[in-house]
Amino acid sequence: MLLERDKIRKIIKEHKITSFQNKDEEELIDILYEAFNEASQVQSIKLATKEDIKLVLEMMDRRFEAVDKRFEDMNKRFSMMFTFMNIGFGILVLLTVLFKFIS
């Protein structure tokens, strides 16, 4: 609870509330108590929304990490493919030079 009834009673006694002169003290306490409870519920809803945003951001981060890993894997595959192509062309050039030298 945001404020307890005793704290509300103390606030009313310490401060003069001129707009509520026609209402008795218990009715004022009930009105303020309900108002503070509604405010605390609204605040808790806002905090839950912040937690939801944090959760979405964490999910997005995990997804970006997965995409980054996928691109790294593809990069490794292309690097390996180009390495084997270079080795193959190197062997072909070497064989061509050897056959030209021998004949």
Contact map, one row per residue, 1 for C-alpha under 8 A:
1111000000000000000000000000000000001001000000000000000000000000000000000000000000000000000000000000000
1111000000000000000000000000000000011001000000000000000000000000000000000000000000000000000000000000000
1111101100000000000000000000000010010000000000000000000000000000000000000000000000000000000000000000000
1111111100000000000000000000000010000000000000000000000000000000000000000000000000000000000000000000000
0011111110000000000000000000100010000000000000000000000000000000000000000000000000000000000000000000000
0001111111000000000000000000000000000000000000000000000000000000000000000000000000000000000000000000000
0011111111100000000000000000000000000000000000000000000000000000000000000000000000000000000000000000000
0011111111110000000000000000100110000000000000000000000000000000000000000000000000000000000000000000000
0000111111111000000000001000100000000000000000000000000000000000000000000000000000000000000000000000000
0000011111111100000000000000000000000000000000000000000000000000000000000000000000000000000000000000000
0000001111111110000000000000000000000000000000000000000000000000000000000000000000000000000000000000000
0000000111111111100000001000100000000000000000000000000000000000000000000000000000000000000000000000000
0000000011111111000000000000000000000000000000000000000000000000000000000000000000000000000000000000000
0000000001111111000000000000000000000000000000000000000000000000000000000000000000000000000000000000000
0000000000111111100000000000000000000000000000000000000000000000000000000000000000000000000000000000000
0000000000011111110000000000000000000000000000000000000000000000000000000000000000000000000000000000000
0000000000010011111110000000000000000000000000000000000000000000000000000000000000000000000000000000000
0000000000000001111110000000000000000000000000000000000000000000000000000000000000000000000000000000000
0000000000000000111110000000000000000000000000000000000000000000000000000000000000000000000000000000000
0000000000000000111111100001000000000000000000000000000000000000000000000000000000000000000000000000000
0000000000000000111111110000000000000000000000000000000000000000000000000000000000000000000000000000000
0000000000000000000111110000000000000000000000000000000000000000000000000000000000000000000000000000000
0000000000000000000111111011000000000000000000000000000000000000000000000000000000000000000000000000000
0000000000000000000011111111000000000000000000000000000000000000000000000000000000000000000000000000000
0000000010010000000000111111100000000000000000000000000000000000000000000000000000000000000000000000000
0000000000000000000000011111110000000000000000000000000000000000000000000000000000000000000000000000000
0000000000000000000000111111111000000000000000000000000000000000000000000000000000000000000000000000000
0000000000000000000100111111111100000000000000000000000000000000000000000000000000000000000000000000000
0000100110010000000000001111111110000000000000000000000000000000000000000000000000000000000000000000000
0000000000000000000000000111111111000000000000000000000000000000000000000000000000000000000000000000000
0000000000000000000000000011111111100000000000000000000000000000000000000000000000000000000000000000000
0000000100000000000000000001111111110000000000000000000000000000000000000000000000000000000000000000000
0011100100000000000000000000111111111000000000000000000000000000000000000000000000000000000000000000000
0000000000000000000000000000011111111100000000000000000000000000000000000000000000000000000000000000000
0000000000000000000000000000001111111110000000000000000000000000000000000000000000000000000000000000000
0110000000000000000000000000000111111111000000000000000000000000000000000000000000000000000000000000000
1100000000000000000000000000000011111111100000000000000000000000000000000000000000000000000000000000000
0000000000000000000000000000000001111111110000000000000000000000000000000000000000000000000000000000000
0000000000000000000000000000000000111111111000000000000000000000000000000000000000000000000000000000000
1100000000000000000000000000000000011111111100000000000000000000000000000000000000000000000000000000000
0000000000000000000000000000000000001111111110000000000000000000000000000000000000000000000000000000000
0000000000000000000000000000000000000111111111000000000000000000000000000000000000000000000000000000000
0000000000000000000000000000000000000011111111100000000000000000000000000000000000000000000000000000000
0000000000000000000000000000000000000001111111110000000000000000000000000000000000000000000000000000000
0000000000000000000000000000000000000000111111111000000000000000000000000000000000000000000000000000000
0000000000000000000000000000000000000000011111111100000000000000000000000000000000000000000000000000000
0000000000000000000000000000000000000000001111111110000000000000000000000000000000000000000000000000000
0000000000000000000000000000000000000000000111111111000000000000000000000000000000000000000000000000000
0000000000000000000000000000000000000000000011111111100000000000000000000000000000000000000000000000000
0000000000000000000000000000000000000000000001111111110000000000000000000000000000000000000000000000000
0000000000000000000000000000000000000000000000111111111000000000000000000000000000000000000000000000000
0000000000000000000000000000000000000000000000011111111100000000000000000000000000000000000000000000000
0000000000000000000000000000000000000000000000001111111110000000000000000000000000000000000000000000000
0000000000000000000000000000000000000000000000000111111111000000000000000000000000000000000000000000000
0000000000000000000000000000000000000000000000000011111111100000000000000000000000000000000000000000000
0000000000000000000000000000000000000000000000000001111111110000000000000000000000000000000000000000000
0000000000000000000000000000000000000000000000000000111111111000000000000000000000000000000000000000000
0000000000000000000000000000000000000000000000000000011111111100000000000000000000000000000000000000000
0000000000000000000000000000000000000000000000000000001111111110000000000000000000000000000000000000000
0000000000000000000000000000000000000000000000000000000111111111000000000000000000000000000000000000000
0000000000000000000000000000000000000000000000000000000011111111100000000000000000000000000000000000000
0000000000000000000000000000000000000000000000000000000001111111110000000000000000000000000000000000000
0000000000000000000000000000000000000000000000000000000000111111111000000000000000000000000000000000000
0000000000000000000000000000000000000000000000000000000000011111111100000000000000000000000000000000000
0000000000000000000000000000000000000000000000000000000000001111111110000000000000000000000000000000000
0000000000000000000000000000000000000000000000000000000000000111111111000000000000000000000000000000000
0000000000000000000000000000000000000000000000000000000000000011111111100000000000000000000000000000000
0000000000000000000000000000000000000000000000000000000000000001111111110000000000000000000000000000000
0000000000000000000000000000000000000000000000000000000000000000111111111000000000000000000000000000000
0000000000000000000000000000000000000000000000000000000000000000011111111100000000000000000000000000000
0000000000000000000000000000000000000000000000000000000000000000001111111110000000000000000000000000000
0000000000000000000000000000000000000000000000000000000000000000000111111111000000000000000000000000000
0000000000000000000000000000000000000000000000000000000000000000000011111111100000000000000000000000000
0000000000000000000000000000000000000000000000000000000000000000000001111111110000000000000000000000000
0000000000000000000000000000000000000000000000000000000000000000000000111111111000000000000000000000000
0000000000000000000000000000000000000000000000000000000000000000000000011111111100000000000000000000000
0000000000000000000000000000000000000000000000000000000000000000000000001111111110000000000000000000000
0000000000000000000000000000000000000000000000000000000000000000000000000111111111000000000000000000000
0000000000000000000000000000000000000000000000000000000000000000000000000011111111100000000000000000000
0000000000000000000000000000000000000000000000000000000000000000000000000001111111110000000000000000000
0000000000000000000000000000000000000000000000000000000000000000000000000000111111111000000000000000000
0000000000000000000000000000000000000000000000000000000000000000000000000000011111111100000000000000000
0000000000000000000000000000000000000000000000000000000000000000000000000000001111111110000000000000000
0000000000000000000000000000000000000000000000000000000000000000000000000000000111111111000000000000000
0000000000000000000000000000000000000000000000000000000000000000000000000000000011111111100000000000000
0000000000000000000000000000000000000000000000000000000000000000000000000000000001111111110000000000000
0000000000000000000000000000000000000000000000000000000000000000000000000000000000111111111000000000000
0000000000000000000000000000000000000000000000000000000000000000000000000000000000011111111100000000000
0000000000000000000000000000000000000000000000000000000000000000000000000000000000001111111110000000000
0000000000000000000000000000000000000000000000000000000000000000000000000000000000000111111111000000000
0000000000000000000000000000000000000000000000000000000000000000000000000000000000000011111111100000000
0000000000000000000000000000000000000000000000000000000000000000000000000000000000000001111111110000000
0000000000000000000000000000000000000000000000000000000000000000000000000000000000000000111111111000000
0000000000000000000000000000000000000000000000000000000000000000000000000000000000000000011111111100000
0000000000000000000000000000000000000000000000000000000000000000000000000000000000000000001111111110000
0000000000000000000000000000000000000000000000000000000000000000000000000000000000000000000111111111000
0000000000000000000000000000000000000000000000000000000000000000000000000000000000000000000011111111100
0000000000000000000000000000000000000000000000000000000000000000000000000000000000000000000001111111110
0000000000000000000000000000000000000000000000000000000000000000000000000000000000000000000000111111111
0000000000000000000000000000000000000000000000000000000000000000000000000000000000000000000000011111111
0000000000000000000000000000000000000000000000000000000000000000000000000000000000000000000000001111111
0000000000000000000000000000000000000000000000000000000000000000000000000000000000000000000000000111111
0000000000000000000000000000000000000000000000000000000000000000000000000000000000000000000000000011111
